[in-house]
Amino acid sequence: MTLYVLDTDSVSFQQAGRENIIRRIEGVPVESVHTTVITFYEQMRGRLAIVSRAKEGPELIRAYERLHATLCYFSLVNLLPFTSDALQHLERLRAEKVRVGTQDLRIASIVLSVNGILVTSNRRDFDRIPGLVIEDWNTCS
């Protein structure tokens, strides 16, 4: 079974209800669509920062609503962990001096460790990673 791994931008597009990505996700078996613990970390870090900065009143309510919605989303999706195999891929990519942001490199390492296909619109960065198979589900197909 092919594993399609949504990176953080693809998860955000899915959460926002972008039609193209929703249609593509619905077109594959649910057990083949995953995201990573890195994406979970990035989104929760962002949501927690918004809660910390929120003023009292409606802004605070909205911040907690988004935090809750994010928690609910991640309780329903297939989440890939960062494993020792992913760490080996990460160390190899760093030794090869691949110039990509830390979180993107970690996501790519997980995808490589499961022989998956990364679903992203961020070709500019992820195209730099040797051996990584990429699809962009946010565009019209």
Legacy VTK file of the C-alpha trace (Angstrom):
# vtk DataFile Version 3.0
C-alpha trace
ASCII
DATASET POLYDATA
POINTS 141 float
0.000 0.000 0.000
1.269 3.461 -0.912
1.518 5.904 1.979
0.661 9.502 1.174
2.096 11.800 3.831
0.622 15.286 4.125
3.109 17.934 5.130
2.097 20.920 7.228
0.866 23.092 4.351
-1.264 20.244 3.000
-2.778 19.617 6.438
-3.558 23.340 6.715
-5.202 23.272 3.286
-7.265 20.232 4.297
-8.321 21.914 7.538
-9.327 25.022 5.567
-11.472 22.874 3.272
-9.548 23.489 0.034
-11.527 21.635 -2.600
-8.628 20.197 -4.616
-6.898 18.579 -1.677
-10.155 17.355 -0.121
-11.109 15.686 -3.413
-7.719 13.977 -3.709
-7.791 12.755 -0.094
-11.274 11.339 -0.620
-9.955 9.500 -3.694
-7.568 7.254 -1.760
-8.171 4.781 1.086
-8.164 6.471 4.489
-5.474 4.093 5.760
-3.053 5.337 3.094
-3.227 9.032 4.123
-0.964 10.106 6.983
0.761 13.118 8.441
3.694 13.322 10.818
4.352 14.092 14.431
6.404 17.023 13.103
3.292 18.574 11.559
1.435 17.985 14.821
4.257 19.762 16.665
4.282 22.708 14.241
0.545 23.236 14.422
0.284 22.852 18.186
3.241 25.196 18.724
1.484 27.794 16.569
-1.874 27.347 18.289
-0.303 27.580 21.745
1.507 30.784 20.759
-1.791 32.299 19.625
-3.432 31.338 22.929
-0.528 32.924 24.829
-0.856 36.210 22.920
-4.666 36.355 22.925
-6.408 39.111 24.811
-9.424 38.394 26.953
-12.841 38.081 25.352
-13.643 36.909 21.820
-9.985 36.717 20.785
-9.245 34.287 23.621
-12.339 32.234 22.862
-11.331 31.947 19.205
-7.764 30.996 20.135
-8.988 28.147 22.341
-11.511 27.046 19.698
-8.690 26.710 17.149
-6.533 24.849 19.665
-9.406 22.457 20.360
-10.147 21.964 16.653
-6.483 21.155 16.022
-6.438 18.614 18.836
-9.600 17.000 17.433
-8.110 16.881 13.924
-4.966 15.093 15.093
-6.974 12.621 17.171
-8.621 11.437 13.933
-5.727 11.231 11.457
-3.008 8.639 10.915
0.114 10.068 12.531
3.601 8.826 11.685
6.207 8.976 14.479
9.808 10.106 14.287
11.664 6.786 14.523
15.273 5.644 14.625
14.980 4.935 10.875
13.820 8.522 10.313
16.762 9.712 12.414
19.164 7.772 10.178
17.682 9.475 7.102
17.951 12.858 8.842
21.597 12.298 9.734
22.374 11.201 6.156
20.687 14.290 4.693
22.589 16.533 7.091
25.861 14.792 6.183
25.033 15.462 2.519
24.521 19.119 3.495
20.962 19.289 2.156
19.875 22.893 2.721
16.278 22.715 3.921
14.633 23.991 7.094
14.841 21.761 10.153
11.162 20.820 10.357
10.912 20.146 6.606
14.015 17.983 6.797
12.458 16.010 9.655
9.203 15.545 7.743
11.135 14.378 4.682
13.134 11.948 6.823
9.943 10.356 8.114
8.552 10.085 4.570
11.776 8.506 3.333
11.781 6.065 6.267
8.363 4.691 5.245
8.988 4.871 1.481
6.028 7.232 1.244
4.981 10.001 -1.080
5.092 13.506 0.358
1.997 15.570 -0.405
3.080 19.223 -0.447
2.879 22.477 -2.341
6.350 23.378 -1.103
8.339 22.106 -4.072
10.960 24.829 -3.686
12.326 23.250 -0.507
11.379 19.593 -0.774
12.704 19.212 -4.331
16.192 19.614 -2.810
15.892 16.302 -0.974
17.344 13.376 -2.943
15.064 10.372 -3.344
11.953 12.100 -1.996
8.828 11.429 -4.064
6.465 14.412 -4.085
2.905 15.106 -5.236
1.028 18.408 -5.024
-2.641 17.758 -4.311
-3.482 21.426 -3.879
-3.382 22.067 -7.622
-6.051 21.129 -10.123
-5.550 17.689 -11.605
LINES 1 142
141 0 1 2 3 4 5 6 7 8 9 10 11 12 13 14 15 16 17 18 19 20 21 22 23 24 25 26 27 28 29 30 31 32 33 34 35 36 37 38 39 40 41 42 43 44 45 46 47 48 49 50 51 52 53 54 55 56 57 58 59 60 61 62 63 64 65 66 67 68 69 70 71 72 73 74 75 76 77 78 79 80 81 82 83 84 85 86 87 88 89 90 91 92 93 94 95 96 97 98 99 100 101 102 103 104 105 106 107 108 109 110 111 112 113 114 115 116 117 118 119 120 121 122 123 124 125 126 127 128 129 130 131 132 133 134 135 136 137 138 139 140
